[in-house]
Amino acid sequence: MKRRERTRHLIELGGLVVKAGLVDLTDDDRATLYGAFLAIAGKLEGEDRDHALALWQRKGKRAFESEEVNDQRMGSRRVRDSVSRLATGRD
């Protein structure tokens, strides 16, 4: 992986940590976050690996889909609000 690609990949992974709320939930405590990641890694090294992966993948997909729907709704709302402001001269 090239340096730029790796940097982008790491930034995206960090974004997922923030998006999941883990930074706020742990008060941005790096040791707590690292410990949680180690617990996840331990789970994936165990017998329940396939079950855990399937469960987490389903939850993640649902969250992404829900977020996409909410983004589309907000986008539509922003367009409606912009049109309304233009129509009433409040822009």
C-alpha positions as CSV (number, residue, x, y, z in Angstrom):
1,M,0.0,0.0,0.0
2,K,1.4,3.4,-1.0
3,R,1.9,6.0,1.7
4,R,-1.0,8.2,0.6
5,E,-3.4,5.3,0.4
6,R,-2.2,4.1,3.9
7,T,-2.7,7.6,5.3
8,R,-6.2,7.8,3.8
9,H,-7.0,4.3,5.2
10,L,-5.9,5.2,8.7
11,I,-7.9,8.5,8.6
12,E,-11.0,6.5,7.6
13,L,-10.5,4.0,10.4
14,G,-10.1,6.9,12.8
15,G,-13.4,8.3,11.5
16,L,-15.1,5.1,12.3
17,V,-13.9,5.3,15.9
18,V,-15.4,8.8,16.1
19,K,-18.6,7.8,14.3
20,A,-19.2,4.9,16.7
21,G,-19.0,7.4,19.5
22,L,-16.1,5.7,21.1
23,V,-14.0,8.8,21.6
24,D,-16.8,10.6,23.5
25,L,-17.8,7.5,25.4
26,T,-14.2,6.9,26.7
27,D,-13.5,10.6,27.2
28,D,-10.8,10.2,24.5
29,D,-8.8,7.9,26.8
30,R,-6.3,6.2,24.5
31,A,-5.6,3.4,27.0
32,T,-9.3,2.6,27.2
33,L,-9.7,2.6,23.4
34,Y,-6.7,0.4,23.0
35,G,-8.0,-2.0,25.7
36,A,-11.3,-2.2,23.9
37,F,-9.6,-2.9,20.6
38,L,-7.5,-5.7,22.3
39,A,-10.7,-7.2,23.7
40,I,-12.2,-7.2,20.2
41,A,-9.1,-8.8,18.8
42,G,-9.3,-11.4,21.5
43,K,-12.9,-12.2,20.6
44,L,-11.9,-12.6,17.0
45,E,-9.1,-15.0,18.0
46,G,-11.6,-17.2,19.8
47,E,-14.2,-19.8,18.9
48,D,-16.9,-17.2,18.4
49,R,-15.0,-15.5,15.6
50,D,-17.5,-16.2,12.8
51,H,-20.5,-15.4,14.9
52,A,-19.0,-12.1,16.1
53,L,-18.0,-11.1,12.6
54,A,-21.4,-11.8,11.3
55,L,-23.1,-9.9,14.1
56,W,-20.9,-6.9,13.9
57,Q,-21.1,-6.8,10.1
58,R,-25.0,-6.8,10.3
59,K,-24.9,-4.0,12.9
60,G,-22.5,-2.0,10.8
61,K,-24.4,-2.4,7.6
62,R,-27.7,-1.4,9.3
63,A,-26.0,1.7,10.8
64,F,-24.5,2.8,7.5
65,E,-27.9,2.3,5.7
66,S,-29.7,4.2,8.5
67,E,-27.2,7.0,8.2
68,E,-27.5,7.1,4.5
69,V,-31.3,7.4,4.7
70,N,-30.9,10.2,7.3
71,D,-28.4,12.0,5.1
72,Q,-30.8,11.8,2.2
73,R,-33.6,13.2,4.3
74,M,-31.4,16.0,5.6
75,G,-30.2,16.7,2.1
76,S,-33.8,17.0,0.9
77,R,-34.6,19.2,3.9
78,R,-31.7,21.5,3.1
79,V,-32.8,21.8,-0.5
80,R,-36.4,22.6,0.6
81,D,-35.1,25.2,3.1
82,S,-32.9,26.8,0.4
83,V,-35.7,26.9,-2.1
84,S,-38.0,28.4,0.6
85,R,-35.5,31.1,1.5
86,L,-35.0,32.0,-2.1
87,A,-38.7,32.1,-2.8
88,T,-39.3,34.4,0.2
89,G,-36.2,36.5,-0.4
90,R,-34.7,35.4,2.9
91,D,-31.4,34.3,1.4
